[in-house]
């Protein structure tokens, strides 16, 4: 009960669903940062929130600070920032940058494109820096998508949606793969690790045991540990625990849920077990972490 009083009881992280403007296609939207400034409440954008859709933006002039999961990114001309559904983010001062923003729901792209672009790769870099011909092809794909979104050019509605879907597919593939990979890049990533990583993302709130994931995926626990060590540089158990700690930090920093409530959401038996786990891995108590973040200390790591 003392822990609950220290952490407070109240709001969770605000979750934002995709909402298409009237007369616009559902599932995707393209706008300039100037249009975003005109349409959106700056205070709401500056408040940490968890969108249920992708944000893909590039800056043409100026610089934009954007925080994704406690890391502050400085996005300048030619940079691309990609935040994904479920990540906690907030915008900095939008008046200091001009550029284009694409919003799209996870199911808007066809499954083959989504898999090839790894749009659900929460572990991928938030900011990318394509150069040369790769940069120009990405910009060209975005320009064409923006033009098509603004003008149907006499197409039937269904055909217009298909064109947008294909143009978005070109864009995300260009941004996701700015350079030709080495022939063995996919092998180096490790198919075993990728399967394990996806399973952890799906089930980390239900199990923190390597054996459970190994059984579900059909591997021996040592196989998962070796694959994770080779690819991520840490053991399988540490990988699971880090994912749980990240979610705990999100809930502590951006919500007012009690220790017991957070413990329940993350699969702990009670607040005491959650507190011990968090202190062991984060080096501080949940209450102290929340106080430090909300006091402005350690809320974000600049990049």
C-alpha positions in Angstrom: 0.0 0.0 0.0 2.9 2.3 0.8 4.3 1.6 -2.7 0.9 2.4 -4.2 0.8 5.7 -2.4 4.3 6.6 -3.6 3.6 5.8 -7.2 0.1 7.2 -7.2 -3.1 6.0 -8.9 -4.6 7.5 -12.0 -4.0 7.9 -15.7 -2.1 5.6 -17.9 0.0 6.7 -20.9 -2.5 8.3 -23.4 -3.1 6.0 -26.3 -3.8 7.6 -29.6 -5.7 5.8 -32.4 -5.5 6.6 -36.1 -8.3 9.0 -37.2 -8.5 9.9 -40.9 -9.8 13.4 -41.7 -13.2 13.6 -43.4 -13.0 12.8 -47.0 -9.6 11.2 -46.8 -8.6 7.6 -47.1 -8.5 5.5 -44.0 -5.2 3.9 -42.9 -2.7 6.5 -44.2 -2.1 10.2 -44.1 0.6 12.5 -45.5 1.1 16.1 -44.3 3.7 18.8 -44.0 4.9 19.7 -40.6 3.3 23.1 -41.2 0.0 21.4 -41.6 0.6 19.4 -38.4 1.3 22.7 -36.5 -2.0 24.1 -37.8 -4.2 21.1 -37.0 -2.7 19.6 -33.8 -2.6 20.9 -30.3 1.1 21.7 -29.6 0.6 20.8 -25.9 -0.8 17.4 -26.7 2.0 16.7 -29.1 4.6 17.7 -26.5 3.0 15.3 -24.0 4.2 11.7 -24.0 1.7 9.5 -25.8 1.6 6.0 -27.3 0.2 6.1 -30.9 -1.3 3.0 -32.4 0.2 3.8 -35.8 3.5 4.5 -37.5 5.1 7.9 -37.8 7.6 8.3 -40.6 9.0 11.8 -41.1 11.8 13.6 -42.8 13.1 17.1 -42.2 13.9 19.4 -45.2 14.9 22.5 -43.3 15.7 23.3 -39.7 15.9 20.7 -36.9 13.3 18.8 -34.9 13.8 17.2 -31.4 11.7 14.1 -31.0 11.8 11.7 -28.1 11.1 8.0 -28.5 11.2 5.7 -25.5 13.4 8.0 -23.4 15.9 8.7 -26.2 15.9 12.2 -27.6 16.7 12.4 -31.3 17.8 15.5 -33.2 16.4 15.2 -36.7 18.0 17.4 -39.3 17.8 17.9 -43.0 18.0 14.6 -44.9 17.3 12.5 -41.7 14.4 10.1 -41.4 12.7 9.3 -38.1 10.5 6.2 -37.8 8.5 5.6 -34.6 6.3 2.5 -34.4 3.0 1.6 -32.8 3.3 1.1 -29.1 6.4 3.2 -28.6 6.0 6.2 -26.3 6.9 9.5 -28.0 6.6 13.2 -27.9 7.4 16.1 -30.2 9.7 19.0 -29.5 9.2 22.5 -30.9 7.6 22.1 -34.3 8.2 25.7 -35.3 11.9 25.0 -35.8 11.6 22.5 -38.7 9.9 22.0 -42.0 9.4 18.6 -43.6 6.9 15.9 -44.4 5.2 13.4 -42.1 3.5 10.1 -43.1 1.1 8.3 -40.7 -0.1 4.8 -41.4 -1.7 1.9 -39.6 0.1 -1.4 -39.4 -2.5 -3.2 -41.5 -2.5 -0.7 -44.4 0.4 -2.4 -46.2 0.2 -5.9 -47.6 1.8 -8.6 -45.4 4.7 -9.3 -47.8 5.8 -5.7 -47.8 5.4 -5.4 -44.1 7.6 -8.4 -43.6 10.2 -7.2 -46.1 10.4 -3.7 -44.6 10.3 -5.1 -41.0 7.8 -2.5 -40.1 7.2 -4.1 -36.7 10.9 -4.1 -35.8 10.8 -2.1 -32.6 14.5 -2.7 -32.1 15.5 -1.0 -35.4 17.0 2.5 -35.4 14.6 5.3 -34.9 16.7 7.7 -37.1 18.2 6.8 -40.4 20.6 8.7 -42.6 20.4 7.6 -46.2 23.0 9.2 -48.5 23.6 9.7 -52.2 21.3 7.9 -54.6 19.5 6.1 -51.8 18.5 9.4 -50.2 17.3 10.8 -53.5 15.2 7.7 -54.2 13.6 7.9 -50.8 12.8 11.6 -51.3 11.3 10.9 -54.7 9.1 8.1 -53.3 7.8 10.5 -50.6 7.1 13.3 -53.1 5.1 11.0 -55.2 3.1 9.6 -52.2 2.4 13.2 -51.0 1.2 14.3 -54.5 -1.0 11.2 -54.9 -2.5 11.7 -51.4 -3.4 15.3 -52.1 -5.0 14.6 -55.5 -6.9 11.6 -56.7 -6.5 12.6 -60.3 -9.9 11.2 -61.3 -9.2 7.7 -60.1 -12.0 5.6 -58.5 -11.7 5.6 -54.7 -10.6 1.9 -54.5 -7.9 2.5 -57.2 -6.7 5.6 -55.3 -6.3 3.5 -52.2 -4.3 0.9 -54.1 -2.0 3.5 -55.6 -1.4 5.0 -52.1 -0.7 1.5 -50.7 1.8 0.7 -53.5 3.6 4.1 -53.2 3.8 3.7 -49.4 5.3 0.2 -50.0 8.0 1.7 -52.2 8.8 4.4 -49.6 9.0 2.1 -46.5 11.2 -0.4 -48.5 13.5 2.5 -49.5 13.8 3.8 -46.0 14.2 0.4 -44.4 16.9 -0.7 -46.9 18.9 2.4 -47.8 21.8 0.4 -49.0 22.3 -2.9 -50.7 23.0 -5.4 -47.9 25.8 -7.8 -47.9 25.0 -11.3 -49.2 25.1 -12.8 -45.8 23.3 -10.0 -43.9 20.2 -12.0 -43.3 22.2 -15.0 -42.0 24.2 -12.8 -39.7 21.0 -11.4 -38.2 20.1 -14.9 -37.2 16.7 -16.4 -37.9 16.6 -18.0 -34.5 17.1 -14.7 -32.7 14.5 -12.9 -34.9 11.9 -15.5 -34.0 12.8 -15.2 -30.3 12.8 -11.4 -30.4 9.3 -11.4 -32.0 8.0 -13.9 -29.4 9.4 -11.7 -26.5 7.7 -8.6 -28.0 4.5 -10.5 -28.0 4.7 -12.3 -24.7 7.1 -10.5 -22.3 4.2 -9.5 -20.0 3.2 -13.2 -19.7 6.6 -14.9 -19.2 10.2 -14.0 -18.3 11.4 -17.6 -18.5 13.7 -18.6 -21.4 12.5 -22.2 -21.1 8.9 -21.0 -22.0 10.1 -19.3 -25.2 12.3 -22.2 -26.1 9.4 -24.7 -25.7 7.0 -22.5 -27.7 9.5 -22.0 -30.6 10.9 -25.6 -30.6 14.4 -24.8 -29.5 16.6 -25.8 -26.6 17.1 -23.0 -24.1 20.9 -23.0 -24.8 20.2 -22.6 -28.5 18.2 -19.4 -27.8 20.9 -18.1 -25.5 23.7 -18.7 -28.0 21.7 -17.1 -30.8 20.8 -14.0 -28.7 24.4 -13.7 -27.5 25.8 -13.8 -31.0 23.3 -11.3 -32.4 22.4 -8.9 -29.6 25.5 -9.4 -27.4 23.5 -10.4 -24.3 22.0 -13.6 -23.1 18.4 -14.6 -23.7 17.3 -14.0 -20.1 18.9 -10.5 -20.1 17.2 -9.7 -23.4 13.8 -10.6 -21.9 14.4 -8.7 -18.7 15.5 -5.6 -20.6 12.3 -5.6 -22.5 10.3 -5.8 -19.3 12.3 -2.9 -17.8 11.7 -0.8 -20.8 7.9 -1.2 -20.5 8.1 -0.6 -16.8 10.0 2.7 -17.5 7.3 3.7 -20.0 4.5 3.1 -17.5 6.3 4.8 -14.6 7.4 7.8 -16.6 4.3 8.5 -18.6 1.4 7.1 -16.5 0.2 7.4 -12.9 -0.5 3.7 -12.3 0.2 2.2 -8.9 2.9 -0.3 -8.3 0.3 -3.0 -8.0 -1.3 -2.0 -11.3 2.0 -2.0 -13.1 3.0 -5.3 -11.6 -0.2 -6.9 -12.8 0.2 -5.5 -16.3 3.8 -6.9 -16.5 3.0 -10.3 -15.1 4.3 -10.0 -11.6 2.6 -11.6 -8.6 2.5 -8.4 -6.6 4.1 -4.9 -6.2 6.9 -6.2 -3.9 8.2 -8.6 -6.6 8.0 -6.0 -9.3 9.9 -3.5 -7.1 12.7 -6.0 -6.4 12.9 -6.8 -10.1 13.0 -3.2 -11.2 15.6 -2.2 -8.5 17.8 -5.1 -9.5 17.8 -4.2 -13.2 17.4 -0.4 -13.2 19.5 0.3 -10.1 16.7 2.4 -8.5 13.2 1.9 -7.0 10.2 2.5 -9.2 9.2 5.5 -7.1 12.6 7.1 -7.3 12.8 6.5 -11.1 9.4 8.2 -11.5 10.4 11.1 -9.4 13.7 11.6 -11.2 12.1 11.4 -14.7 9.3 13.8 -13.8 11.8 16.2 -12.2 13.5 16.4 -15.6 16.5 14.3 -14.6 17.2 11.4 -17.0 14.0 11.7 -18.9 15.7 11.3 -22.2 19.1 10.5 -23.6 20.2 12.8 -26.3 21.3 11.4 -29.7 
